[in-house]
Amino acid sequence: MVGTTLQVTVRELCECEDISETVLVEAVEHEIVVPLTGERSSEWVFDVTHVVWIRKAVHLRRDLDLDWVAIAMVIDLLRQREQLDQENQLLKQRLERFLEQR
């Protein structure tokens, strides 16, 4: 089975989130979002899942007046937490199946 990645351009992402390209460039420079393709910022293409992360970054910047380094750290921690939550859910499911078999 082949996976499909939904993609969004810089223009689409900026319009969708009502942000400037400058804000998006800052987010890329701090690895909050990483383009899938494109050499120059005007050519960048992102996985659609990055919309969530740029939205969170913009809210942190606006609501808490955090700088980009702090935002990158918070986003990294949020990603780690999301991954741990997914792993925890998987382990719970395995444990339930194991206990059912006993």
Summary of the structure (lengths in Angstrom):
residues: 102
radius of gyration: 17.4
end to end distance: 33.8
largest distance: 57.9
contacts: 254
relative contact order: 0.13
helix: 68%
strand: 7%
